[in-house]
């Protein structure tokens, strides 16, 4: 079957999160600062504890169905537990989410080979992204910031569809947007369980970019393995 489309994972594939994911506390502090500026009178430690409890409760419920609640819901639930009744779509809640995003973006850089690879593939294949992330708006902002949004025909983010990889639904949504069949599509990602196994489940061919050792690699075999995006074009020739 001829390859018509290439789908990518976003984080740690096309873009790298620096400093071993040290973004979390600074990003949460930015969200807290926004809330304080808008009338939420609690300390950072109190807000952090409420946020963690709300986040963990949401994922305890969502994990069974591979769901991905939007980040706004974490914030709204945390605030509700602290006595503030803000709707999930309120400007206060969405503003705190945006503040988290803005700080998070400071910890993300594009892989040194990303732009060159996308330029080579653009026009030859339909290109798309399937990303697990709780803030879809942040994915869009990062793509625009680095000038990569022009390369993609479809971007599907887990929190926008309330399904996360390896759920078949999120991959199917991307295929529908690209109007291609799974057997004509290659998925490129850095996690064996979410990316490779998930894409294989719906019938895609897969290329694993090996960023770190993973135990799951012993039982899930990608069609090709690369160690750098610079190897992608050659790997596609053998899929």
C-alpha positions in Angstrom: 0.0 0.0 0.0 1.3 3.5 -0.9 1.8 5.9 2.0 -0.4 8.9 1.7 -0.2 10.4 5.1 2.2 10.7 8.1 0.9 11.4 11.6 3.2 12.6 14.4 3.1 12.6 18.1 3.9 16.1 19.4 5.8 16.1 22.6 9.2 14.4 22.7 8.8 13.7 19.0 8.5 17.0 17.2 9.0 19.2 20.2 11.1 18.5 23.3 10.1 19.3 26.9 13.3 20.5 28.6 14.7 20.2 32.1 13.1 16.8 32.8 9.6 18.2 32.8 10.5 20.8 35.4 7.8 23.1 34.0 5.0 21.9 36.4 5.5 23.9 39.5 6.4 27.2 37.7 3.4 26.8 35.4 1.1 26.1 38.3 2.4 29.2 40.1 1.6 31.3 37.0 -2.0 29.9 37.1 -2.2 30.7 40.8 -0.9 34.2 40.3 -3.6 34.9 37.7 -6.3 33.6 40.1 -5.0 35.8 42.9 -5.1 38.8 40.6 -8.7 38.0 39.9 -9.9 37.6 43.5 -9.0 34.1 44.5 -7.6 34.6 48.0 -5.8 31.3 48.8 -2.0 30.6 49.1 -0.2 28.7 46.4 0.3 25.6 48.7 -3.5 25.4 49.3 -4.3 25.9 45.6 -1.7 23.3 44.6 -3.1 20.7 46.9 -6.6 21.3 45.7 -5.5 21.2 42.1 -3.6 17.9 42.6 -6.6 16.3 44.3 -8.9 17.5 41.5 -6.6 16.3 38.8 -6.1 12.9 40.3 -9.8 12.4 40.8 -10.6 13.3 37.2 -8.0 10.8 35.9 -9.1 8.1 38.3 -12.5 8.3 36.5 -11.2 8.9 33.0 -8.5 6.2 32.9 -10.9 3.3 32.4 -12.2 4.8 29.2 -8.9 6.5 28.1 -10.5 9.9 28.4 -8.8 13.3 28.6 -10.7 16.0 30.4 -9.8 19.6 29.5 -7.4 21.3 31.9 -10.2 23.8 32.6 -12.1 21.1 34.5 -9.2 20.6 36.9 -9.0 24.3 37.7 -12.8 24.6 38.1 -13.0 21.6 40.4 -10.1 22.8 42.5 -11.6 26.2 42.9 -15.0 24.7 43.7 -13.4 22.7 46.5 -12.0 25.9 47.9 -15.4 27.6 47.9 -15.3 29.4 44.5 -18.1 28.6 42.2 -16.7 29.3 38.7 -18.0 27.5 35.7 -15.6 25.4 33.6 -15.9 27.9 30.7 -15.6 31.1 32.8 -12.9 33.6 32.0 -11.3 33.1 35.4 -10.9 29.4 34.8 -9.8 29.7 31.1 -7.4 32.6 32.1 -5.7 30.4 34.7 -5.3 27.6 32.1 -3.8 30.1 29.6 -1.4 31.3 32.3 -0.3 27.7 32.9 0.2 27.3 29.1 2.2 30.5 28.7 4.7 29.3 31.3 4.8 25.8 30.0 5.8 27.1 26.6 9.0 28.4 28.0 10.1 24.8 28.6 9.4 23.6 25.1 11.7 23.7 22.0 11.4 22.1 18.6 13.8 19.3 17.8 16.7 20.5 15.7 15.5 18.4 12.7 11.8 19.1 12.9 11.4 22.0 10.5 13.7 20.5 7.8 11.9 17.1 8.0 8.5 18.7 7.7 9.5 20.8 4.7 10.7 17.7 2.9 7.5 15.8 3.7 5.0 18.6 3.1 3.3 18.3 -0.2 4.5 14.7 -0.6 2.2 13.4 2.1 -0.7 14.7 4.1 0.6 15.6 7.5 -1.1 15.5 10.9 -0.5 15.5 14.7 -2.2 13.3 17.3 -1.2 14.5 20.7 -2.0 13.7 24.3 -2.4 17.0 26.1 -4.9 18.6 28.4 -4.7 22.1 26.8 -5.5 21.9 23.1 -5.1 25.7 22.8 -1.5 25.3 24.0 -0.6 22.9 21.2 -1.9 25.4 18.6 0.0 28.2 20.2 3.3 26.2 20.2 2.8 25.3 16.5 2.2 28.9 15.6 5.0 30.2 17.7 7.5 28.0 15.9 5.9 28.5 12.5 5.0 24.8 12.1 1.2 25.1 11.8 1.5 25.7 8.1 2.7 22.1 7.5 -0.3 20.3 9.1 -3.6 19.3 7.5 -5.0 18.0 10.8 -4.2 18.4 14.5 -6.1 16.3 17.0 -5.4 16.9 20.7 -6.8 14.5 23.3 -8.6 17.0 25.5 -10.4 18.4 22.4 -12.0 15.0 21.8 -11.9 13.6 25.4 -9.9 10.6 24.2 -6.2 10.0 24.6 -3.8 7.6 23.0 -3.8 4.6 22.8 -7.5 4.9 22.4 -8.5 4.0 18.8 -11.0 6.9 18.6 -8.3 9.6 18.7 -6.4 8.0 15.8 -9.6 7.5 13.8 -10.5 11.1 14.3 -7.2 12.1 12.7 -7.7 9.7 9.8 -11.2 11.2 9.2 -9.8 14.7 9.2 -7.1 13.7 6.7 -9.5 11.6 4.6 -7.1 8.7 4.4 -7.2 5.0 5.4 -5.1 3.6 8.2 -3.2 1.2 5.8 -2.0 4.3 3.9 -0.8 6.1 7.0 2.4 6.0 9.1 2.5 7.1 12.7 5.7 8.5 14.2 6.0 8.6 18.0 8.3 8.2 21.0 6.2 6.0 23.3 5.6 2.3 22.6 2.3 1.9 24.5 0.5 5.1 23.5 2.0 5.8 20.1 3.1 2.5 18.5 0.7 0.1 20.0 -2.2 2.6 19.7 -1.5 3.3 16.0 -1.0 -0.4 15.2 -4.4 -1.2 16.8 -6.2 0.8 14.0 -4.0 -0.6 11.2 -1.3 2.1 10.7 2.3 1.4 10.0 4.6 2.8 12.7 8.0 4.4 13.2 9.3 4.5 16.7 11.7 7.4 17.5 13.8 6.0 20.4 14.3 8.8 22.9 14.8 6.5 25.9 14.6 2.9 26.8 11.0 1.5 27.3 10.1 -1.9 28.7 7.1 -2.1 26.4 9.4 -2.3 23.4 9.9 -6.0 24.2 6.4 -6.9 23.2 5.4 -4.2 20.6 7.4 -4.1 17.4 7.3 -1.0 15.3 7.8 -1.3 11.5 10.9 0.9 11.8 12.9 2.4 14.6 14.9 5.6 14.3 17.0 7.6 16.8 16.7 11.0 15.1 14.1 12.7 13.0 16.9 13.1 10.4 16.4 9.4 9.7 12.7 9.7 9.0 12.7 10.1 5.3 14.7 7.0 4.7 12.6 5.0 7.2 9.4 6.0 5.3 10.9 4.4 2.2 10.9 1.1 3.9 7.4 1.2 5.5 
